[in-house]
Amino acid sequence: MEALAEQYKDQVVIGKCDVDDNDELTGKFGIRNIPTVLFIKDGEVKDKTVGAVTKAQLEEKVKALL
């Protein structure tokens, strides 16, 4: 995630959330498993991954939303 954040720093915002400290966000987005990555564009969840994925898989999803 850190590598993608640096690579796309002028195009996307990548943030992390500790699910143990953020019940409101986990409830709002229905997060039940970790890791969960949400791809949000224009305020809407456009895509989501659950479980371990490769950098290439994450990058593919980022590129699809640019």
The first five atom37 places (N, CA, C, CB, O) and aatype in JSON, in Angstrom:
{
  "aatype": [12, 6, 0, 10, 0, 6, 5, 18, 11, 3, 5, 19, 19, 9, 7, 11, 4, 3, 19, 3, 3, 2, 3, 6, 10, 16, 7, 11, 13, 7, 9, 1, 2, 9, 14, 16, 19, 10, 13, 9, 11, 3, 7, 6, 19, 11, 3, 11, 16, 19, 7, 0, 19, 16, 11, 0, 5, 10, 6, 6, 11, 19, 11, 0, 10, 10],
  "atom_mask": [
    [1, 1, 1, 1, 1],
    [1, 1, 1, 1, 1],
    [1, 1, 1, 1, 1],
    [1, 1, 1, 1, 1],
    [1, 1, 1, 1, 1],
    [1, 1, 1, 1, 1],
    [1, 1, 1, 1, 1],
    [1, 1, 1, 1, 1],
    [1, 1, 1, 1, 1],
    [1, 1, 1, 1, 1],
    [1, 1, 1, 1, 1],
    [1, 1, 1, 1, 1],
    [1, 1, 1, 1, 1],
    [1, 1, 1, 1, 1],
    [1, 1, 1, 0, 1],
    [1, 1, 1, 1, 1],
    [1, 1, 1, 1, 1],
    [1, 1, 1, 1, 1],
    [1, 1, 1, 1, 1],
    [1, 1, 1, 1, 1],
    [1, 1, 1, 1, 1],
    [1, 1, 1, 1, 1],
    [1, 1, 1, 1, 1],
    [1, 1, 1, 1, 1],
    [1, 1, 1, 1, 1],
    [1, 1, 1, 1, 1],
    [1, 1, 1, 0, 1],
    [1, 1, 1, 1, 1],
    [1, 1, 1, 1, 1],
    [1, 1, 1, 0, 1],
    [1, 1, 1, 1, 1],
    [1, 1, 1, 1, 1],
    [1, 1, 1, 1, 1],
    [1, 1, 1, 1, 1],
    [1, 1, 1, 1, 1],
    [1, 1, 1, 1, 1],
    [1, 1, 1, 1, 1],
    [1, 1, 1, 1, 1],
    [1, 1, 1, 1, 1],
    [1, 1, 1, 1, 1],
    [1, 1, 1, 1, 1],
    [1, 1, 1, 1, 1],
    [1, 1, 1, 0, 1],
    [1, 1, 1, 1, 1],
    [1, 1, 1, 1, 1],
    [1, 1, 1, 1, 1],
    [1, 1, 1, 1, 1],
    [1, 1, 1, 1, 1],
    [1, 1, 1, 1, 1],
    [1, 1, 1, 1, 1],
    [1, 1, 1, 0, 1],
    [1, 1, 1, 1, 1],
    [1, 1, 1, 1, 1],
    [1, 1, 1, 1, 1],
    [1, 1, 1, 1, 1],
    [1, 1, 1, 1, 1],
    [1, 1, 1, 1, 1],
    [1, 1, 1, 1, 1],
    [1, 1, 1, 1, 1],
    [1, 1, 1, 1, 1],
    [1, 1, 1, 1, 1],
    [1, 1, 1, 1, 1],
    [1, 1, 1, 1, 1],
    [1, 1, 1, 1, 1],
    [1, 1, 1, 1, 1],
    [1, 1, 1, 1, 1]
  ],
  "atom_positions": [
    [[0.83, -1.19, 0.0], [0.0, 0.0, 0.0], [0.87, 1.25, 0.0], [-0.94, 0.0, 1.21], [0.57, 2.22, -0.7]],
    [[1.94, 1.23, 0.77], [2.8, 2.41, 0.84], [3.43, 2.71, -0.51], [3.89, 2.21, 1.89], [3.54, 3.87, -0.9]],
    [[3.83, 1.68, -1.24], [4.42, 1.87, -2.57], [3.41, 2.47, -3.53], [4.96, 0.54, -3.12], [3.74, 3.36, -4.32]],
    [[2.18, 1.99, -3.49], [1.14, 2.54, -4.36], [0.8, 3.98, -3.96], [-0.13, 1.67, -4.3], [0.56, 4.82, -4.83]],
    [[0.79, 4.26, -2.67], [0.51, 5.62, -2.21], [1.55, 6.58, -2.76], [0.48, 5.68, -0.67], [1.22, 7.68, -3.18]],
    [[2.8, 6.17, -2.75], [3.87, 7.02, -3.28], [3.78, 7.13, -4.8], [5.24, 6.46, -2.88], [3.92, 8.22, -5.35]],
    [[3.55, 6.02, -5.46], [3.5, 5.99, -6.92], [2.36, 6.85, -7.48], [3.33, 4.55, -7.4], [2.52, 7.5, -8.51]],
    [[1.23, 6.85, -6.81], [0.04, 7.57, -7.3], [-0.31, 8.77, -6.43], [-1.15, 6.61, -7.36], [-1.47, 9.2, -6.4]],
    [[0.67, 9.33, -5.73], [0.4, 10.38, -4.74], [-0.28, 11.62, -5.31], [1.67, 10.79, -4.09], [-0.98, 12.32, -4.58]],
    [[-0.11, 11.89, -6.58], [-0.75, 13.05, -7.19], [-2.13, 12.75, -7.75], [0.12, 13.6, -8.29], [-2.82, 13.64, -8.24]],
    [[-2.55, 11.47, -7.67], [-3.82, 11.08, -8.28], [-4.82, 10.47, -7.32], [-3.56, 10.11, -9.37], [-6.03, 10.58, -7.52]],
    [[-4.33, 9.84, -6.26], [-5.23, 9.17, -5.32], [-4.8, 9.44, -3.88], [-5.26, 7.65, -5.59], [-3.66, 9.84, -3.61]],
    [[-5.72, 9.21, -2.97], [-5.43, 9.28, -1.54], [-5.6, 7.88, -0.99], [-6.36, 10.31, -0.79], [-6.64, 7.25, -1.17]],
    [[-4.57, 7.39, -0.33], [-4.62, 6.06, 0.27], [-4.49, 6.24, 1.78], [-3.5, 5.11, -0.3], [-3.55, 6.86, 2.26]],
    [[-5.45, 5.68, 2.5], [-5.44, 5.79, 3.96], [-5.65, 4.44, 4.61], [0.0, 0.0, 0.0], [-6.11, 3.49, 3.97]],
    [[-5.31, 4.37, 5.87], [-5.48, 3.14, 6.65], [-6.41, 3.42, 7.82], [-4.12, 2.59, 7.15], [-6.52, 4.55, 8.3]],
    [[-7.07, 2.37, 8.26], [-7.99, 2.49, 9.38], [-7.81, 1.28, 10.29], [-9.47, 2.61, 8.89], [-7.84, 0.14, 9.82]],
    [[-7.61, 1.51, 11.57], [-7.54, 0.43, 12.55], [-8.98, 0.07, 12.92], [-6.7, 0.85, 13.83], [-9.67, 0.84, 13.58]],
    [[-9.41, -1.11, 12.5], [-10.81, -1.49, 12.7], [-11.19, -1.59, 14.17], [-11.08, -2.82, 12.02], [-12.35, -1.43, 14.53]],
    [[-10.22, -1.85, 15.03], [-10.51, -1.95, 16.46], [-10.83, -0.59, 17.06], [-9.33, -2.57, 17.19], [-11.5, -0.5, 18.09]],
    [[-10.36, 0.47, 16.43], [-10.57, 1.83, 16.94], [-11.61, 2.62, 16.16], [-9.28, 2.58, 16.94], [-11.86, 3.78, 16.48]],
    [[-12.22, 2.02, 15.15], [-13.14, 2.76, 14.28], [-14.4, 1.98, 13.97], [-12.44, 3.13, 12.98], [-14.66, 1.62, 12.82]],
    [[-15.19, 1.72, 15.0], [-16.43, 0.97, 14.83], [-17.38, 1.64, 13.84], [-17.13, 0.8, 16.16], [-18.1, 0.97, 13.1]],
    [[-17.38, 2.97, 13.83], [-18.28, 3.7, 12.94], [-17.97, 3.39, 11.47], [-18.18, 5.21, 13.19], [-18.88, 3.13, 10.68]],
    [[-16.69, 3.44, 11.11], [-16.33, 3.16, 9.71], [-16.55, 1.7, 9.34], [-14.87, 3.53, 9.47], [-17.04, 1.4, 8.25]],
    [[-16.2, 0.79, 10.24], [-16.4, -0.62, 9.91], [-17.87, -0.93, 9.72], [-15.8, -1.51, 11.01], [-18.23, -1.73, 8.86]],
    [[-18.72, -0.32, 10.52], [-20.16, -0.51, 10.37], [-20.68, 0.12, 9.09], [0.0, 0.0, 0.0], [-21.47, -0.48, 8.37]],
    [[-20.25, 1.34, 8.83], [-20.71, 2.07, 7.64], [-20.39, 1.32, 6.35], [-20.08, 3.46, 7.59], [-21.2, 1.27, 5.43]],
    [[-19.18, 0.73, 6.29], [-18.75, 0.06, 5.07], [-18.9, -1.46, 5.13], [-17.32, 0.41, 4.78], [-18.52, -2.15, 4.19]],
    [[-19.44, -1.99, 6.21], [-19.67, -3.42, 6.31], [-18.4, -4.25, 6.33], [0.0, 0.0, 0.0], [-18.37, -5.35, 5.79]],
    [[-17.36, -3.73, 6.95], [-16.08, -4.44, 7.0], [-16.17, -5.51, 8.08], [-14.89, -3.47, 7.28], [-16.4, -5.21, 9.25]],
    [[-15.97, -6.76, 7.67], [-16.05, -7.89, 8.61], [-14.75, -8.68, 8.67], [-17.19, -8.81, 8.23], [-14.51, -9.42, 9.62]],
    [[-13.93, -8.53, 7.65], [-12.66, -9.26, 7.58], [-11.53, -8.28, 7.32], [-12.7, -10.35, 6.48], [-11.73, -7.21, 6.74]],
    [[-10.33, -8.68, 7.75], [-9.16, -7.86, 7.46], [-8.09, -8.73, 6.81], [-8.62, -7.18, 8.74], [-7.95, -9.9, 7.17]],
    [[-7.35, -8.18, 5.89], [-7.47, -6.8, 5.4], [-8.62, -6.64, 4.41], [-6.16, -6.37, 4.75], [-8.94, -7.55, 3.65]],
    [[-9.23, -5.48, 4.43], [-10.23, -5.08, 3.45], [-9.76, -3.77, 2.84], [-11.66, -4.94, 4.09], [-9.41, -2.83, 3.56]],
    [[-9.76, -3.69, 1.53], [-9.39, -2.46, 0.83], [-10.61, -1.98, 0.07], [-8.17, -2.69, -0.13], [-11.18, -2.7, -0.75]],
    [[-11.01, -0.75, 0.35], [-12.14, -0.13, -0.35], [-11.6, 0.85, -1.37], [-13.09, 0.58, 0.65], [-10.66, 1.6, -1.09]],
    [[-12.18, 0.85, -2.54], [-11.82, 1.78, -3.6], [-12.99, 2.74, -3.75], [-11.5, 1.04, -4.96], [-14.05, 2.38, -4.27]],
    [[-12.8, 3.96, -3.28], [-13.86, 4.96, -3.23], [-13.57, 6.06, -4.24], [-14.01, 5.55, -1.8], [-12.47, 6.6, -4.28]],
    [[-14.57, 6.36, -5.04], [-14.45, 7.45, -6.01], [-15.73, 8.26, -5.96], [-14.18, 6.91, -7.46], [-16.83, 7.71, -5.95]],
    [[-15.58, 9.57, -5.92], [-16.73, 10.48, -5.85], [-17.65, 10.13, -4.68], [-17.52, 10.43, -7.16], [-18.87, 10.25, -4.78]],
    [[-17.05, 9.7, -3.56], [-17.82, 9.41, -2.36], [-18.53, 8.07, -2.33], [0.0, 0.0, 0.0], [-19.24, 7.77, -1.37]],
    [[-18.35, 7.26, -3.37], [-19.01, 5.95, -3.44], [-17.98, 4.82, -3.51], [-19.94, 5.88, -4.66], [-16.95, 4.96, -4.16]],
    [[-18.27, 3.71, -2.83], [-17.42, 2.53, -2.95], [-17.63, 1.94, -4.33], [-17.73, 1.48, -1.82], [-18.73, 1.52, -4.68]],
    [[-16.56, 1.92, -5.11], [-16.64, 1.42, -6.48], [-16.14, -0.02, -6.59], [-15.84, 2.31, -7.42], [-16.53, -0.75, -7.5]],
    [[-15.27, -0.41, -5.66], [-14.7, -1.76, -5.69], [-14.18, -2.08, -4.3], [-13.57, -1.89, -6.77], [-14.05, -1.19, -3.45]],
    [[-13.87, -3.35, -4.07], [-13.42, -3.79, -2.75], [-12.64, -5.08, -2.9], [-14.62, -3.98, -1.78], [-12.98, -5.92, -3.73]],
    [[-11.58, -5.22, -2.1], [-10.89, -6.5, -2.0], [-10.91, -6.92, -0.54], [-9.43, -6.42, -2.55], [-10.84, -6.08, 0.36]],
    [[-11.01, -8.21, -0.31], [-10.98, -8.76, 1.04], [-9.93, -9.86, 1.05], [-12.39, -9.3, 1.48], [-9.93, -10.74, 0.19]],
    [[-9.05, -9.82, 2.03], [-7.98, -10.8, 2.11], [-6.71, -10.3, 1.44], [0.0, 0.0, 0.0], [-6.67, -9.19, 0.9]],
    [[-5.7, -11.12, 1.5], [-4.41, -10.75, 0.94], [-4.46, -10.71, -0.58], [-3.32, -11.73, 1.41], [-4.97, -11.63, -1.22]],
    [[-3.94, -9.64, -1.15], [-3.84, -9.49, -2.6], [-2.46, -8.93, -2.93], [-4.97, -8.58, -3.17], [-1.8, -8.36, -2.06]],
    [[-2.05, -9.09, -4.16], [-0.74, -8.6, -4.57], [-0.79, -7.11, -4.9], [-0.23, -9.39, -5.78], [-1.86, -6.54, -5.1]],
    [[0.38, -6.51, -4.95], [0.48, -5.1, -5.36], [-0.09, -4.94, -6.76], [1.94, -4.61, -5.3], [-0.79, -3.96, -7.03]],
    [[0.21, -5.87, -7.64], [-0.28, -5.8, -9.03], [-1.81, -5.8, -9.07], [0.27, -6.97, -9.86], [-2.41, -5.07, -9.86]],
    [[-2.44, -6.61, -8.24], [-3.9, -6.66, -8.21], [-4.48, -5.33, -7.71], [-4.38, -7.81, -7.31], [-5.47, -4.84, -8.26]],
    [[-3.87, -4.76, -6.69], [-4.33, -3.47, -6.18], [-4.12, -2.37, -7.21], [-3.6, -3.11, -4.88], [-4.99, -1.52, -7.42]],
    [[-2.96, -2.4, -7.86], [-2.67, -1.38, -8.87], [-3.65, -1.45, -10.04], [-1.23, -1.54, -9.38], [-4.05, -0.42, -10.57]],
    [[-4.03, -2.64, -10.43], [-5.01, -2.81, -11.51], [-6.33, -2.14, -11.14], [-5.23, -4.32, -11.8], [-6.96, -1.49, -11.97]],
    [[-6.75, -2.3, -9.89], [-8.0, -1.69, -9.45], [-7.88, -0.17, -9.37], [-8.41, -2.26, -8.08], [-8.83, 0.55, -9.71]],
    [[-6.73, 0.32, -8.92], [-6.51, 1.77, -8.88], [-6.58, 2.35, -10.29], [-5.14, 2.1, -8.22], [-7.26, 3.34, -10.52]],
    [[-5.87, 1.73, -11.21], [-5.84, 2.21, -12.6], [-7.23, 2.23, -13.22], [-4.91, 1.35, -13.44], [-7.55, 3.12, -14.0]],
    [[-8.05, 1.25, -12.87], [-9.4, 1.17, -13.44], [-10.26, 2.36, -13.01], [-10.07, -0.14, -13.01], [-11.22, 2.71, -13.7]],
    [[-9.93, 2.97, -11.89], [-10.74, 4.08, -11.39], [-10.18, 5.46, -11.75], [-10.85, 3.98, -9.9], [-10.83, 6.47, -11.51]],
    [[-9.0, 5.49, -12.34], [-8.41, 6.78, -12.72], [-9.06, 7.34, -13.96], [-6.92, 6.66, -12.94], [-8.69, 8.42, -14.42]]
  ]
}
